[in-house]
Amino acid sequence: MTSRISYRVSGVGLLLVAAGWIPLWTVDSFWNPLAFTALWTGVALVAWGLSAKGYPGVARHLGLAAVSVPIWWWFELVNARVANWHYVFTPHYSDIEYAVLSTLAFSTVVPALVALTAVIRSVAGRSATVVVVTSERKRLPIVEISLGVLMQAAVFTWPDIAFPLVWVAPFLVIDGCVGLIMRRSLVGRTLDGSFGEVVLIGAAGLSCGIMWEFWNYWSMPKWEYSLPYFEFARVFEMPVLGYGGYVPFALFVIQAATLADVLWLRAVRRSSAPSRSGDVRSAAFAADLEEIL
C-alpha cells in the first residue's frame, strides 16, 4: 500500500513538473510565476515519492511551505542590501500581485530541499538521528549564534566584501538555536568527526541548486546574478563558485525545518498530554521527531 501511494505521489509530481516546465520555457505570461510554483511542488512530490519514508502528508507539506515563505523573504531583504541577484520579467505586477505570486513561489523552497534530502538519505541508506552534543560542546551553540550575528552584521555593513556570508550567517544562528533547544547540532557533530549528515545535506543542496539553475536559465520570469570577484565560469546563470552557497543554504534550511518541528511538537505535547511524566513526554517527543525526520 505504501509503495502504491508513493507511485501515485510521484505521478502527481511528474504531472506538476510538466505543467510548470512547459509554460516556463515556452511562454511569457502574467501567470508564469504559478508555473514555477507548480514545477517545484512537483519536484518535491517526485522526490518524496522516491524516498524510503514516502510522502509525509499534506499537513507537513503545508507546514514546510509555511516555514519556507519567511525564510526566503528574509533573503530578499538581505539581497536588497547586497544586490547579488535580480529578477527579469516583462509583465507589470502591482505590489500586491508581486507579493502574492512571489510568496507562492517562495513556499516551494523548503519542501524541495527537505524532499531532496530525504531521497538522498534513502539512496545512502541513512536516517536522520538526533545529534547529542557532548559536555565539551555545551558552549558551542552560544558561539555559533554569536558568530552568526556578527557575520550577518558584516553582510549589512560591508556587502561588497562579506556577501558570501549571506548563506553562512543564518545557518550558524539556526544551528546554534537547535543546539540550545534540543542539542541537535550539525556543527557539533562535524567537530566530533562525524561528517556524514553534513555531506548528505550538502549533496541535496547542490542537487537542488543545479536543478534550480537549469530550469531558471531558459525560464521567464528568471533570475540573474551579480557577484563581485566571482564573475567568471558561469554554469547557467550562476558563476561556478556561487554554487558553493547552496551547501550552507541547505544546512540552514534543514536545521530551520528541524527547529520548526521541535517547537511545534513541544507545543502539541504540552497541550495534549500535560499529565505525563517528564521522561514519558521526552521519549514520546523523541519518537515523534525521529518519525518526522
C-alpha positions as CSV (number, residue, x, y, z in Angstrom):
1,M,0.0,0.0,0.0
2,T,2.8,2.4,0.9
3,S,4.5,1.7,-2.5
4,R,1.3,2.3,-4.3
5,I,0.8,5.7,-2.5
6,S,4.4,6.6,-3.3
7,Y,3.9,5.9,-7.0
8,R,0.8,8.0,-7.0
9,V,2.5,10.9,-5.3
10,S,5.4,10.7,-7.8
11,G,2.9,10.5,-10.7
12,V,1.1,13.7,-9.5
13,G,4.6,15.3,-9.1
14,L,5.6,14.4,-12.6
15,L,2.3,16.0,-13.9
16,L,3.0,19.1,-12.0
17,V,6.6,19.3,-13.2
18,A,5.4,19.1,-16.8
19,A,2.6,21.6,-16.2
20,G,5.1,24.1,-14.8
21,W,8.1,23.3,-17.1
22,I,6.4,23.8,-20.4
23,P,5.0,27.3,-19.9
24,L,8.1,28.5,-18.1
25,W,10.2,27.7,-21.2
26,T,7.7,28.5,-24.0
27,V,5.6,31.5,-23.0
28,D,5.9,34.7,-21.1
29,S,2.7,35.4,-19.4
30,F,1.4,37.1,-16.3
31,W,0.8,33.7,-14.7
32,N,4.2,32.2,-15.2
33,P,5.2,32.5,-11.6
34,L,2.4,30.0,-10.8
35,A,4.2,27.6,-13.3
36,F,7.3,27.9,-11.1
37,T,5.2,27.0,-8.1
38,A,3.8,24.0,-9.9
39,L,7.1,22.8,-11.2
40,W,8.8,22.9,-7.8
41,T,5.9,21.5,-5.9
42,G,6.1,18.6,-8.4
43,V,9.8,18.2,-7.8
44,A,9.2,17.8,-4.1
45,L,6.4,15.3,-4.7
46,V,8.6,13.2,-7.0
47,A,11.5,13.2,-4.5
48,W,9.2,12.3,-1.6
49,G,7.6,9.5,-3.6
50,L,11.1,8.1,-4.3
51,S,12.3,8.3,-0.7
52,A,12.2,5.4,1.8
53,K,9.6,7.1,4.1
54,G,7.5,8.4,1.3
55,Y,5.2,11.4,1.2
56,P,4.9,13.0,4.7
57,G,1.4,14.1,4.2
58,V,-0.4,17.3,3.2
59,A,-0.2,18.9,6.6
60,R,3.5,18.5,6.9
61,H,4.0,19.7,3.3
62,L,2.0,22.8,4.0
63,G,3.9,23.3,7.3
64,L,7.2,23.2,5.4
65,A,5.7,25.7,2.8
66,A,4.8,28.0,5.7
67,V,8.3,27.8,7.0
68,S,9.7,28.5,3.6
69,V,7.9,31.8,3.0
70,P,9.5,33.9,5.7
71,I,12.9,32.2,5.1
72,W,13.1,33.4,1.5
73,W,11.6,36.8,2.2
74,W,14.4,37.2,4.7
75,F,16.9,36.5,1.9
76,E,15.1,39.0,-0.3
77,L,15.5,41.6,2.5
78,V,19.2,40.8,2.7
79,N,19.5,41.0,-1.1
80,A,18.1,44.5,-1.0
81,R,21.5,45.3,0.6
82,V,23.9,43.0,-1.2
83,A,22.2,43.1,-4.6
84,N,23.6,39.7,-5.6
85,W,20.6,38.7,-7.7
86,H,17.7,40.3,-9.5
87,Y,14.6,39.1,-11.3
88,V,13.8,39.5,-15.0
89,F,10.2,39.7,-16.2
90,T,8.1,41.6,-18.6
91,P,4.5,41.7,-17.2
92,H,3.7,44.5,-14.9
93,Y,2.7,43.5,-11.4
94,S,1.2,45.6,-8.7
95,D,2.8,45.4,-5.3
96,I,0.1,43.1,-4.1
97,E,0.3,40.9,-7.1
98,Y,4.0,40.7,-6.9
99,A,3.9,39.9,-3.2
100,V,1.3,37.1,-3.6
101,L,2.9,35.4,-6.6
102,S,6.3,35.7,-5.0
103,T,5.1,34.2,-1.8
104,L,3.6,31.2,-3.6
105,A,6.9,30.7,-5.4
106,F,9.0,31.1,-2.2
107,S,6.8,28.5,-0.5
108,T,8.4,25.7,-2.6
109,V,12.0,26.2,-1.5
110,V,12.0,24.4,1.9
111,P,9.8,21.5,0.8
112,A,12.0,20.9,-2.3
113,L,15.2,20.8,-0.2
114,V,13.7,18.6,2.6
115,A,12.3,16.2,-0.1
116,L,15.7,16.0,-1.9
117,T,17.4,15.4,1.4
118,A,15.0,12.6,2.1
119,V,15.6,10.9,-1.2
120,I,19.4,11.2,-0.9
121,R,19.2,9.8,2.6
122,S,17.3,6.8,1.2
123,V,19.9,6.3,-1.6
124,A,22.7,6.5,1.0
125,G,20.8,4.1,3.4
126,R,20.9,6.6,6.2
127,S,18.3,8.0,8.5
128,A,18.2,11.2,10.5
129,T,19.3,10.8,14.0
130,V,19.2,13.2,17.0
131,V,22.7,14.6,17.4
132,V,23.8,14.8,21.1
133,V,26.4,17.5,21.8
134,T,28.9,16.3,24.3
135,S,29.7,18.2,27.5
136,E,32.8,19.7,25.9
137,R,30.5,21.3,23.3
138,K,27.9,22.9,25.6
139,R,29.1,26.4,24.8
140,L,29.1,25.8,21.1
141,P,25.5,27.0,20.5
142,I,26.3,30.4,22.0
143,V,29.5,30.6,20.0
144,E,27.6,29.7,16.8
145,I,24.8,32.2,17.4
146,S,27.3,35.0,18.2
147,L,29.4,34.3,15.1
148,G,26.3,34.2,13.0
149,V,25.0,37.5,14.3
150,L,28.5,39.1,13.7
151,M,28.6,37.7,10.2
152,Q,25.1,39.0,9.4
153,A,26.1,42.4,10.7
154,A,29.2,42.3,8.4
155,V,27.0,41.5,5.4
156,F,24.9,44.6,6.0
157,T,27.9,46.8,6.8
158,W,30.3,45.6,4.0
159,P,28.1,44.0,1.4
160,D,30.6,44.0,-1.4
161,I,33.1,42.1,0.7
162,A,31.0,40.0,3.1
163,F,28.3,38.8,0.7
164,P,29.4,35.1,0.8
165,L,28.3,35.1,4.4
166,V,24.7,35.7,3.4
167,W,24.3,31.9,3.5
168,V,26.6,31.1,6.4
169,A,25.4,33.5,9.0
170,P,21.8,32.3,9.2
171,F,22.9,28.7,9.3
172,L,25.1,29.4,12.3
173,V,22.3,31.2,14.1
174,I,19.7,28.4,13.5
175,D,22.1,25.6,14.2
176,G,23.0,27.3,17.4
177,C,19.4,27.7,18.3
178,V,18.7,24.0,17.6
179,G,21.7,23.1,19.8
180,L,20.4,25.2,22.6
181,I,16.9,23.8,22.5
182,M,17.5,20.1,21.8
183,R,21.2,19.5,21.3
184,R,20.9,18.5,17.6
185,S,23.9,20.5,16.3
186,L,25.4,19.8,12.8
187,V,28.5,21.9,13.7
188,G,28.9,19.9,16.9
189,R,28.7,16.6,15.1
190,T,31.2,17.8,12.5
191,L,33.6,18.9,15.2
192,D,33.3,15.5,16.7
193,G,34.4,13.9,13.4
194,S,31.1,12.8,12.0
195,F,30.7,14.4,8.6
196,G,28.0,12.1,7.1
197,E,25.0,14.3,7.8
198,V,26.6,17.4,6.5
199,V,27.8,15.7,3.3
200,L,24.4,14.3,2.7
201,I,22.6,17.6,3.2
202,G,25.2,19.4,1.2
203,A,24.7,16.9,-1.7
204,A,21.0,17.6,-1.5
205,G,21.6,21.3,-1.6
206,L,23.9,21.1,-4.6
207,S,21.5,18.8,-6.4
208,C,18.6,21.2,-5.8
209,G,20.8,24.2,-6.8
210,I,21.7,22.6,-10.1
211,M,18.1,21.9,-10.9
212,W,17.1,25.5,-9.9
213,E,19.7,26.9,-12.2
214,F,18.9,24.5,-15.0
215,W,15.2,25.4,-15.1
216,N,15.9,29.0,-14.5
217,Y,18.2,29.5,-17.4
218,W,15.5,29.2,-20.1
219,S,12.6,30.4,-18.0
220,M,10.6,33.6,-17.9
221,P,10.5,35.1,-15.3
222,K,14.1,34.2,-14.3
223,W,16.8,35.5,-12.0
224,E,20.3,36.7,-12.9
225,Y,23.4,37.2,-10.6
226,S,25.9,39.9,-9.9
227,L,28.6,38.5,-7.7
228,P,31.7,40.7,-7.1
229,Y,35.0,39.0,-7.8
230,F,33.2,35.8,-9.0
231,E,32.0,36.9,-12.4
232,F,33.6,34.1,-14.4
233,A,33.0,30.5,-15.4
234,R,29.2,30.6,-15.3
235,V,27.2,27.4,-15.3
236,F,23.8,28.5,-16.4
237,E,23.3,32.0,-14.9
238,M,25.3,31.2,-11.7
239,P,29.1,31.7,-11.6
240,V,30.6,28.3,-10.7
241,L,31.9,29.4,-7.3
242,G,28.5,30.6,-6.4
243,Y,27.2,27.0,-6.3
244,G,29.2,26.7,-3.0
245,G,26.5,28.8,-1.4
246,Y,23.9,26.0,-1.8
247,V,25.7,23.9,0.8
248,P,25.3,26.3,3.8
249,F,21.9,27.3,2.5
250,A,20.8,23.6,2.5
251,L,22.2,23.1,6.0
252,F,20.3,26.2,7.2
253,V,17.1,25.1,5.6
254,I,17.2,21.6,7.1
255,Q,18.0,22.9,10.6
256,A,15.3,25.6,10.3
257,A,12.8,22.8,9.4
258,T,14.1,20.8,12.4
259,L,13.7,23.8,14.7
260,A,10.1,24.3,13.5
261,D,9.4,20.6,14.0
262,V,10.8,20.8,17.6
263,L,8.8,23.9,18.5
264,W,5.6,22.5,17.0
265,L,5.9,19.1,18.7
266,R,6.7,20.6,22.0
267,A,3.7,22.9,21.8
268,V,1.4,20.0,20.8
269,R,2.7,17.7,23.5
270,R,2.4,20.3,26.3
271,S,-1.2,21.0,25.3
272,S,-2.3,17.3,24.7
273,A,-0.5,15.4,27.5
274,P,0.1,17.7,30.4
275,S,-0.3,14.8,32.9
276,R,2.5,12.7,31.6
277,S,5.8,12.5,33.4
278,G,8.8,14.2,32.0
279,D,10.6,11.0,31.0
280,V,7.5,9.7,29.2
281,R,7.0,13.0,27.4
282,S,10.7,13.1,26.4
283,A,10.5,9.6,25.0
284,A,7.3,10.3,23.1
285,F,8.8,13.5,21.8
286,A,11.9,11.8,20.5
287,A,9.9,9.1,18.8
288,D,7.7,11.7,17.0
289,L,10.8,13.7,16.0
290,E,12.5,10.6,14.5
291,E,9.3,9.8,12.6
292,I,9.2,13.3,11.1
293,L,12.9,13.4,10.2
